[in-house]
């Protein structure tokens, strides 16, 4: 450790060194990250001299978990390679799942199509034209049975990217597990279920914020009591970033959402250490390498300190922020799509060096369409090469101690706390999103980034520099339009053969639970087992809660 006297000498030497530098020889007048964090020419121990190593950084697996939640890092176990997959009919996605598992994928991740994400059955006219194009269609337990045919749910972990209808989709999954003979306490996985970020960024909300968060807390409570290995929510910064935010906003708004879910769960009467260990996070891994690594590390330290100091959590597992990462879809370019392989590789490496628990790597063709089988395999191989050939998994937090990285981490954390203060001044996350504050902040950041691209202050290879005229042909996945008719025929067969009297009874019980303070999850599971459809269950909630139309505007 450098003594104060040595730091003073270094400070004097740094001043002399900087005075010798000729700024006119540098290729840009200013260097800064996409979050507008200034990047200095050089970093020295002077930049980190004010900190205390054990309280600010510590050792891997120990508070404040800056250097990772597991002491052994990836030496003991690699991250879960969880490739996001889903398109067309459940049969088609089931085949993709099995292909990826055969190629070494270690967890499943389900993408649902737009009608499913909005809680519509496949034959609902409000979802016309969107069948299977951004994910798989699931309208009932019968579709869930087909989707996981030949896959034992108690032997695999499954992540499902679903939000407003999350409780219903999870109920179908639990009902399927019961049919397979798997008990709830053996199921492992995650539902995204982060409704707050929908109002902030992705706009796939349906109900007003308060009843929507109530349904989230229903899943948190039910999971804590009955499905202890399941993450009932994946608090998602990914979509905040894809909407145009910078890294600071992604970090701050995501953690602010997490704190809000904690408060609402405590209001329900849950004990912090009974549910907090199963809260998980989902972050974007973008292009600016060191800013991204610093973001992941800062997230762990902020969460650990807030859980301990603000919420009084005692269980170390409650302090540990665990996260899934996905490489940035926003950065993929239709121009020169082979370049996307390189972008994804560096983004994936940033996620690994940042200490992710699971990772999805995007296909090179996703600026054009859903990933083809060839592109998905290449993306999976990218993770496997990082894991087994680069050597970066052999030691824990290999970038830890870098003067630049530690300074970047501190800067991102400080900027996040400033956002927490501003959100608190507005009355919390829900008032902040209802007034449009969070959305406007993201829009402003997106505008700044686009201006920098337009001025070529930021270079995107193949887009605003190094362009070529000759097009590149790549194979694209095409959704079979005949599949929609087959899917509707299957749905009608379910409606014809089920016990419709029992369905009506289950939907009535669900309505009664929704109108009072009863947890809706047991009623959703029973309705799913009776083959009530997604749209039927969502219509119960629509009738009880109404639909949300924001009143704010830019």
N, C-alpha and C positions, 0 to 999 in steps of 0.2 A: 504494500500500500504506500502511496506517495505521501510524504510528510507535508505539512503546510509550507515549510521552507522550500521544499522541492517544487511544489505547485507554484509558489511565487516566482521561482527561477524560470519555470516553464512558461509562465504568463509573460514574463519579460522577453523571453526568447521568441514567443509567438508574435508579440508586437513587432519585434525587429524583423522577423521573417515576413510578416504580412506587409510591412512597409516596403519591402523589396519587390513585392509582386506587382506586375504590370497588368492592370485590369484590361487594358486595350488588346491584349493578346488572347483573351478568352473568347470563345466562339459565341457566347450569349452575354447580354448585359446583366442578366439575373438568372440564377438557378433556383428553382422551387418545385416542390412536388405538386401533383394535381390538387391537393388540399391547401395550396398556397403556403406551405411551410418552407421557409428559406433554407437552402442547403449551402452550408459554408464550404470553403475550398478545402479545408482540412479540419479534422477533429483530433483532440489530444486528451490526456487525462484531466486537463483543466475543465473540460466540458462536463465531466461526471464527478468532479471532486467534492461537490456539496452533498452527495448522497451517502447513505449508510448501506453497505452491501447486504448485510443480513436482513435488515428490515425492508429495503427497497427491492432487492433482487432475490437473495436467498438461494437455496439449493433446489434442484429439481425435485418435485414431489412434496415440497414443503412450502408453507405460507410465506409470501403471498402468491405463490405459484406462477410467478413471472416466467420462470424457466421451464414450466411444464407441470402437468398435474400428476405425472407418473415419474418416480425416481429413476426408472430404467429406460425411460423414453421409448425408442423403437428397438432397443437392444433386446427387450423381452418380447414385444409383440408389435408388429407393424400396424399401421392404420388400416381400417376397413376400406377396401376398395369397392365402393358402392356406386356403380354406374347407373345414372338416371335413365329409365327406359319406359316406354309406353307408346303405343300407336294402334289405331284401328280397333279391331275386335279383341276381346280377351284371349282368344286362341293365338292370335299373332304375337301379342306381347308375352304370353306364356312361352312361346318358342324362343323369343329373344332372351328371356330370363335364363332358360336352360342353356342356350348358347354361351351366354356370358359366364355362367357358373362353370361350364365345362372348360372355359378359357382361363379360369383362375380368379374370377371375381369372388369376393368373400361376403357380400351382403347385397340385398335387393333394394331398389329404390323405384317407386312407382310414379310415373307421370300420368295424370288423368286428362281427358280431353275437356274442352271448354264447357260443353253442357254439364258434365259431371261437376266441374269446379263451381258452376253456378247453381248446382242443385236441381238440374233438370234431367228428366228421363230422356233417353235417346230419341223418342218419338215426339217430344215436346216441340211445337213449332218455334218457340223462342230460341231453340238451339240449332235451327235449320242451317245446314251448310258447314257446321263445325265438327261434325262427327269424326273422331279419331285423328284429327289433324295435328293436335299438339299433345296427344296422350291417348290413353286407352279409355274406352267407354265402359262405365260400370253403373248399372241402374238397379241391380238387386243382388241378393245373396247368390243367385244362380251365376251371375257374371263373376263374382268373387271366387266361386268354386272353380270356374273354368280358368280364371286368371292364375290360380295357384295349383292347378291340377298336377299331381306328381311331385309337389314340393311340400315337405313337412314343415309346418309353421313353427314347431317347437325345436327345429334344427337349424333355422336360419333367422337372421334379424332382417326386418323389413322397415324401410322408411317410406312414408306416403306423403306426397306433397299435395295437401288438401287443406282448405281453410274454413270457409263458412260451413260446408257440410262435413267437417272433420269428424265430429262426434258420430255421425251416421255411418261414414265409411269405416271408422274404427269398430263400431258395433257389428258391422257385417264381417269384418276380419275376425273378431272375437267369436262370433257365431260360427264361422267356418272352422276355427280352431276347435271349438267344442265338437263339431261334427267329425273332425279328424281324431278326436280322443285326446286332445292336448288341453291341459288345464291352463287357466289364465296366468297362474304364477310362473309358468315356464315360457311365456311369450316374451320376446325381446324385439324392440324396434322403436320407431318414432312416428308420430303424426306431426305434420308441421304446425297446424292449428294456431298460428300466430295471426289473429285477426286484426290487431292494432296496426300492423304494417300494411294491411290491405287499404285502410283509410289513408295512410301516409303515402303509399307508393303504388301498389299494384291495382287497386280499385276493384278487386273481386269480392267486395263485401256485399251483403244482402240485407241484414238487419241493422238497426241502430247500434251504436257502440256498447251501451250498457247491457242489453240482453245478449249480444254477441260475446262479450267478455264473460257473462254468466255461464254460457255454454262451455267456454274454455275452462272455467273453474270447475264445472261439473266433471270434465275429463280429468283434471288434476286430482280432484278428490277421489274419484272412482279408481284411478290408477294407483294412488297411494295406498288404497285399502285392498285392492284386488289384483292389480297387475304390476307388481313391484319392480319388474325388470324393464318396464316400458317407459319411454320418455313421452309424456302426454302433450308436450309442446316443444317445438324447435323454434326458438325466438330468432327471427330471420332478418339479418341485415342484407342478405343477398339481393332481395328485390328493391330495397331502398337504394342500393348502389346501382342496380340496373336501371332505376328510374332517373339516374343522373346525379346522385349525391356524390360528394367526395368522401375520402376515407374517414375523416373526422366525423362527418355527419352520420355515416354508416355506423361507426363505433358508438357515438353518443346516443343516437335515436334508438338503436337496437337495445342497448343496455337500459335506457330509460323505459322502453317497453317491458323489459324483463323485470325491472323494479315494480312496475305497475301490476304485473301479474302476481308478483309476490304479495303486494299490498291487498289485492282483491282476494287472494287465497287466505291470507290472514284474517280478513274481514269475514270470511266464511266460517272461521273458527278452526282452521287447520293449524297445526303446529309447524313451525318453520322447518325443522329438521325431519319432519315426516314427508315433506314433498320436495323441498329444494334440491336434494341430491339427484332427482330425476328431471330437472329442468335442463334442457340442452339448447345449443345455439347453432346458427347456420350463417356463415360469413362468405362474402365474395373474395376471390383472390384476383386482384387486378394487375395492371402492368408495372406500376412503380415498385420495384422489388423490395427495397428496404422499408418504404412506407407500409407496405402490406405486412411484412414480417413484424414490424413494430406495432402495427394495429392489433395483431393477434395476441402479442405478448401483453400489451397494455390492457386489452379486454380482460385477460385473466386476473391481472393485479387489481383493476377497478372492482371487478365482481367480488373477489375475495375480501377486499377491505370493506365494501358496502355490506356484504352479507354478514360479516362479523360485527362491524361497528354500528351500522344502522339498524339491521334486522335481528341482531343478537343470536345468529346461528352458532351452535356449538360443534356440530358434527363437521369434521374436516371435509367430508364429501359435499356438504352444502356450500363450502367456500370454493370448490373447484369448478371452474367454467370449462365444460367440455363442448367441443364444436365440430361440426361438419363443415367442410369447405367445398366450394365449386368454383372452377375457373370461370372467368368472366365472359358471358355471352355477349355483352355489350361491346367488347373489344374485337370480336370476330369480324372479319371483313369478307364481303362477297368478292372483292378484287383480290387476285392472287391468293386463293384460299389455302394453298400449301403453306403460306406463311403462318396460318393459324396453328399449325402443329408446333411451331417454334414458340409462339405466344403461350400456348397452353402448357408447354413444357416448363417455361420459366414461372408461370403462375402456379403450377402444381408444386414446383420446388419451393416457392415462397410459402405455400400452405404447409408443406412438410417441415421446413425450417422454423415455421411459426408454431408447430406442435399440434396439428389437427388430429382428431380422433378418427375421422373418416373423410373420404375425398371422392369427388366426381370430376373427371376431366372431360371437357367438351370435345365433340367431334369437329374436324376441320370444315365440315360442310354445313354447320348449323346456321350460318348466315343465309343459307338457301332453303334448308328443309330440316326435318327431323333427321338425326344421324343414320346413315346407312350402316349395315352390318360391318362393312369394311372400316368405316370411319370410327365406329364404336370400338372395334377391336384395337385399332391403332391407338385410340385414346387410353384404353386399358393398358396396353403395352407401355405407354408413356409412364404410367404409375409404377409398373413393375420394373422398368429400367431404373427409375429414380430409387426404388426400394433396394434393388439388388446389385446395381452396378456403379453407383456414384460414390459410395462410401459415406454419404452424409447421414445415414441412419446408424452409424457405428458409435456415435457419441451423442450425449444429450445436449440440446441447445448449442450447436457448434458456433453460432454467431454471437452467443452471449459474451459480453465484455467488450464488444466492438464499440469504440467511442462514438462512432456515428450512430449505430443502431440504438445504443442506450439513450443517447440524446434525442433521437427521433421518437423512441417509445415514450420518454418523459413529455415531449412536446404534444404528442397525440393525447396523452392522458390529461394534461392540463387543459387543452382545448375542449375535451369532452366534458370536463367539470364545468367549464363556462357555459356549455349548452345545457347541462343539468340545471344550473342556476336559472337560466332564462326560461326553461320549461316550468320549473317550480314557480317562478314569478307569474306565469300565466295560469297557474292553478293545477298543473299536472299534464300528463300526456293527452288525456281525452279532451280537455279544453284547448290544448295546443293544436290538436288535429282538427277539432270542430271549427276553430277560427281560421284554419288554413296556414298557421305559422310554419309548421313543419314542411308542408308542401311547397310553400314559397321559398323556404331556405334551399330545398333541393333544386327547385327550378332556377334559382339564382346561380347556384353552383354549376349546374348544367350549362347555363348560358355563358359563364366565364370560361368553362372548358372549351365550348364550341368556338368562342372568339379566339382563343389561343390556337386552336387548330386552323381556323380560317386565316389567321395571320402567319401561320407556319411557325409559331413559337413552340408548338408541339408537333412532332412529326409522327404520322402514322404511315408506315412503310406500305407503298402500293396504293395509297389513297390521296394524300396531299404531297407526296414526294416519292421518287423512284417508281413512277407508274410505267406500265407497259401496255401496249395496244392489243397484243394477241391474247385472246381469251383462253382460259383453262377449263377443260371439260372434266367434270368429276361425276361419278355415279350418285344419283339422288334417290332417296326413299320416296316412293309414291304410295299414298293410301288408296286402297281398293274401294272405289265408290260403291260397288255392289255390296260391300260389307255392311253398309248402313241398313239396307233392306233386310239382310240376314239378321242383323242385330235387333231390328224392330220385330221381326217374326219371332225371334227367341223371347223377347220381352212379352209379346202378346201371349205366347205359350205359357209363360210363368203366370200371367194374370188369369189365364183360363183354368189352369190346373191347381192352383193354390186354394186354400180354404178362405174364401173372401169374407165369410162371417168372422173368422178369427182375425183377419187383417183389420177389419173395421173395429173390433174390440181393442186390438193393440193400439191402433191409432187414437182411439178415444182415451185410453189410459195415458198415452203420450201427451195428448192435449191437456189433460187434467194436471199432469206433472209440470208442464210448461207454464201453466197459469198460476201455479203456486211455487213454493220454494223447494220442491222436491227435486232431487238429482234426476236428470233425464236419462242418464246412461242405461240403467237397468231396463227402462221402457223401450229405448232404442234397440237394445239387443233382442228383446222379445219380439219387437216388430220386425226386425231383420230376419229372425228365425222363421217367422210366418211368411216371409217373402214379400213384405211390404216394400214398395220401391223407394228409391232415393227421392224422387219427385213427390211422392205421397207424404213422406215424413217431413220433407222440407216445407211442403204446403201447410202442414200443421203449424210449424214455426212461423211461417209467413202470416197466417191468420192471427196468431197470438201476439207476435212481436211487431208486425208491420215491416215495411221495407224502408231503407234509409236513403234519403235524398239530401246531400249536403247543401247547406245554405251559403257557404263561403264562396268567394271567387277571387281571382287575382286582381 
